[in-house]
Structure formats: C-alpha cells, structure tokens
Amino acid sequence: MSSDTLTIGNTTIPKVGLGTYKLTGPDAVKSIEDALQMGYRHIDTAQIYGNEEEVGKAIKNSGISRDEIFITTKVWPADFKGLIPAVEQSLKKLQMDRVDLLLLHWPSDDEANKTGAELLYEAMRNGYAKNVGVSNFNIEQIEKARQIAPIICNQVEYHPYLSQKKMLFYLKEYDMFLTAYRPLAMGQVAKDEMLLDIAAKHKKTAGQIALRWMVQQPNVVVIPKTTHHERLIENLNIFDFEISEEEMAAIFALNKNERLTNPATAPKWD
Ligand SMILES: NC(=O)c1ccc[n+]([C@@H]2O[C@H](COP(=O)([O-])OP(=O)(O)OC[C@H]3O[C@@H](n4cnc5c(N)ncnc54)[C@H](OP(=O)(O)O)[C@@H]3O)[C@@H](O)[C@H]2O)c1
C-alpha cells in the first residue's frame, strides 16, 4: 500500500530499522539475525553501544548480501579528533569495508564539531561511509556542519509525545531526513488510550500506530528496538494500512514536549 523505503538523492533507506542500544552478547547476535531473517534491512548501532561485533556477526550469519542492508554507526564526541582510526575500528568489528551512514553521535563545542565534520567528510572520501550525518544536533549546529560535509541526516528522539516540527521542516527544506530514535517512547506508546482507540479501528497495536504515524510523514524513518521475536514482527508490519488525516492530526496533538533522553543535559532544539 505504501513504500517501505525513503529515497534521498541516490540513497535508499528502509523506513523501519532495528535499534540496538543495550543489545550485547550472544542474545544480541541471535536477535539481530532473527530480525534480518524476517525482513529488517536497516540496523542502527554506535561505537558507544559496544555491539558492533555482534551486528557484524549477525549479518555474516544471516547470509544476506551486505549490499541489501543499510548500516548506521556513530562516533562519540571523545573520538571526534581520532575519528578516522575510530571508524577503522568500527569497520573491523562490523566485518565490512564501509557503513551506509556514519554519524557524529552527540554535539560537542563548535571547534570539536568542526573537526568532527571535517573528518566525517574525510571518512566518506576514503570510502568508509557512503553517507554522513549527525545525531542530537540543533539546527544551528547542523547548519555549521553542512558547510563542511554533505550532511544527509539528523538522528533525534521523536515520538508522539515529543514534537520535532521545526527540525523536520528544516531537514525537509534541505533534502535531509530525520531518523526517529525512541520512536515508541521506550514502550510508553503501547499503553496510550488514544493510540489504542485508533489501533482498534485498524486492527493494529498502539505501537504500530505510533510507528506508522512517523513513517507516514515525509523524510522520517524509525529505529524501534525490541528483543522479542513477536514485537520485531509487529514493529516491521506497518506498511499494509494508512492513517487518515484526522488520525494523523489527533496523534500530533498528543505532543507534550516530553524528552526521554538525558533531559537535564539535552541541548535545546528550537
Ligand atoms: N542517537 C542517540 O543518541 C540515540 C539515543 C537513544 C536511542 N537511540 C537508538 O534508537 C533505538 C530505539 O530507542 P530505544 O531503544 O531507547 O527506545 P524505543 O525503541 O522507543 O523503545 C524500546 C522499548 O520499547 C519496548 N518495545 C519494543 N517494541 C514494542 C512493542 N511493539 N510493544 C510494546 N513495547 C515495545 C522494548 O521492550 P522489549 O525489548 O522488552 O521488547 C523497549 O523497552 C535505540 O536502540 C538506538 O539504536 C539513539
């Protein structure tokens, strides 16, 4: 009924990716492999998650061609200066020559962000990353990074309780996309009465409604995380129905600017 991929320039991104924060060890390998076998083709990892080796193993075990899978990894600010060797380490752990998307994981001060953006671009020119982007950057910080490297994405927290209206408007204007992390508000959306009402009408779950609401917006992809087989299936199965305009509006109205990620230290976006 609707496309399960987003295309920006020459890059096609599966709209549902697998979040892997806190997935480590043999269970992580099994779970990521399970996700690949059921059709996930987009995996989100980060150097700081300590699971790039597990992601690499799961991809190898799956037997799926590397070219069919979209892989994102991220570099923590402490490694911005040493970004090139840090990415070489990531590639070794992931057992691959390049990632599809390399992100600066969290903004630092202007000088460090500048160094990070310069080295992101160098990593891209070296062939270590097909695309580059940022995560948790505000608009001003992205504008600066864009003067240095061809930033294609900002990965930020986004779910029905946290508006990203201004950010999304800005990203769309410059043909970039938004990767929504914590898209299930860490599981909270599953119990939301309004989402449960809409879900009943579509014979879906509240989680599926939240994910669908996001991918139905232009330039948005989502990366829900779960360790459960049934939920992996559930979170991927959101492309056989459509939310009406009225339902979209009702979900937008759930916004309460609730940020779940380090609210004390998170930068201001607007
Ligand atoms: N760039 C950044 O700074 C940043 C920050 C945070 C996260 N991320 C990325 O975003 C990914 C997702 O974020 P997240 O893991 O924090 O939060 P999330 O995906 O919003 O929620 C995950 C939680 O929801 C539960 N869940 C998953 N599917 C469900 C379903 N269908 N119904 C009910 N509950 C469900 C999971 O429990 P079970 O596992 O028990 O199913 C888990 O407790 C991360 O894994 C990571 O890759 C990036």
The ligand as an SDF file (V2000), in Angstrom:
LIG
                    3D

 48 52  0  0  0  0  0  0  0  0999 V2000
   21.3090    8.7610   18.7240 N   0  0  0  0  0  0  0  0  0  0  0  0
   21.0370    8.6700   20.0060 C   0  0  0  0  0  0  0  0  0  0  0  0
   21.5220    9.4590   20.8380 O   0  0  0  0  0  0  0  0  0  0  0  0
   20.1160    7.5790   20.4810 C   0  0  0  0  0  0  0  0  0  0  0  0
   19.5890    7.6160   21.7910 C   0  0  0  0  0  0  0  0  0  0  0  0
   18.7190    6.6020   22.1720 C   0  0  0  0  0  0  0  0  0  0  0  0
   18.3930    5.5930   21.2830 C   0  0  0  0  0  0  0  0  0  0  0  0
   18.9290    5.5520   20.0200 N   0  0  0  0  0  0  0  0  0  0  0  0
   18.6190    4.4620   19.0560 C   0  0  0  0  0  0  0  0  0  0  0  0
   17.2080    4.3290   18.9640 O   0  0  0  0  0  0  0  0  0  0  0  0
   16.8420    2.9690   19.2400 C   0  0  0  0  0  0  0  0  0  0  0  0
   15.4560    2.8960   19.8490 C   0  0  0  0  0  0  0  0  0  0  0  0
   15.3770    3.6080   21.0580 O   0  0  0  0  0  0  0  0  0  0  0  0
   15.1070    2.9150   22.4610 P   0  0  0  0  0  0  0  0  0  0  0  0
   15.5480    1.5090   22.3930 O   0  0  0  0  0  0  0  0  0  0  0  0
   15.7010    3.7560   23.5040 O   0  0  0  0  0  0  0  0  0  0  0  0
   13.5200    3.0760   22.6250 O   0  0  0  0  0  0  0  0  0  0  0  0
   12.2090    2.5380   21.8340 P   0  0  0  0  0  0  0  0  0  0  0  0
   12.5660    1.8100   20.5950 O   0  0  0  0  0  0  0  0  0  0  0  0
   11.2760    3.6930   21.7580 O   0  0  0  0  0  0  0  0  0  0  0  0
   11.5620    1.5460   22.8890 O   0  0  0  0  0  0  0  0  0  0  0  0
   12.1780    0.3500   23.2510 C   0  0  0  0  0  0  0  0  0  0  0  0
   11.3700   -0.2170   24.4110 C   0  0  0  0  0  0  0  0  0  0  0  0
   10.0500   -0.4990   23.9640 O   0  0  0  0  0  0  0  0  0  0  0  0
    9.7600   -1.8720   24.1230 C   0  0  0  0  0  0  0  0  0  0  0  0
    9.0670   -2.2900   22.8840 N   0  0  0  0  0  0  0  0  0  0  0  0
    9.5860   -2.5290   21.6660 C   0  0  0  0  0  0  0  0  0  0  0  0
    8.6460   -2.8740   20.7810 N   0  0  0  0  0  0  0  0  0  0  0  0
    7.4710   -2.8600   21.4510 C   0  0  0  0  0  0  0  0  0  0  0  0
    6.1390   -3.1340   21.0800 C   0  0  0  0  0  0  0  0  0  0  0  0
    5.8290   -3.4950   19.8390 N   0  0  0  0  0  0  0  0  0  0  0  0
    5.1750   -3.0350   22.0470 N   0  0  0  0  0  0  0  0  0  0  0  0
    5.4860   -2.6790   23.3030 C   0  0  0  0  0  0  0  0  0  0  0  0
    6.7410   -2.4030   23.7160 N   0  0  0  0  0  0  0  0  0  0  0  0
    7.7210   -2.4980   22.7930 C   0  0  0  0  0  0  0  0  0  0  0  0
   11.0960   -2.5720   24.2870 C   0  0  0  0  0  0  0  0  0  0  0  0
   10.9840   -3.6610   25.1660 O   0  0  0  0  0  0  0  0  0  0  0  0
   11.4830   -5.1470   24.7540 P   0  0  0  0  0  0  0  0  0  0  0  0
   12.8900   -5.0540   24.2540 O   0  0  0  0  0  0  0  0  0  0  0  0
   11.3480   -5.8780   26.0450 O   0  0  0  0  0  0  0  0  0  0  0  0
   10.5020   -5.5950   23.7060 O   0  0  0  0  0  0  0  0  0  0  0  0
   11.9470   -1.4790   24.9420 C   0  0  0  0  0  0  0  0  0  0  0  0
   11.7440   -1.4630   26.3500 O   0  0  0  0  0  0  0  0  0  0  0  0
   17.9800    2.5010   20.1600 C   0  0  0  0  0  0  0  0  0  0  0  0
   18.0250    1.1030   20.2850 O   0  0  0  0  0  0  0  0  0  0  0  0
   19.1690    3.1010   19.4750 C   0  0  0  0  0  0  0  0  0  0  0  0
   19.5410    2.3160   18.3310 O   0  0  0  0  0  0  0  0  0  0  0  0
   19.7710    6.5590   19.6070 C   0  0  0  0  0  0  0  0  0  0  0  0
  1  2  1  0
  2  3  2  0
  2  4  1  0
  4  5  1  0
  4 48  2  0
  5  6  2  0
  6  7  1  0
  7  8  2  0
  8  9  1  0
  8 48  1  0
  9 10  1  0
  9 46  1  0
 10 11  1  0
 11 12  1  0
 11 44  1  0
 12 13  1  0
 13 14  1  0
 14 15  2  0
 14 16  1  0
 14 17  1  0
 17 18  1  0
 18 19  2  0
 18 20  1  0
 18 21  1  0
 21 22  1  0
 22 23  1  0
 23 24  1  0
 23 42  1  0
 24 25  1  0
 25 26  1  0
 25 36  1  0
 26 27  1  0
 26 35  1  0
 27 28  2  0
 28 29  1  0
 29 30  1  0
 29 35  2  0
 30 31  1  0
 30 32  2  0
 32 33  1  0
 33 34  2  0
 34 35  1  0
 36 37  1  0
 36 42  1  0
 37 38  1  0
 38 39  2  0
 38 40  1  0
 38 41  1  0
 42 43  1  0
 44 45  1  0
 44 46  1  0
 46 47  1  0
M  CHG  2   8   1  16  -1
M  END
$$$$
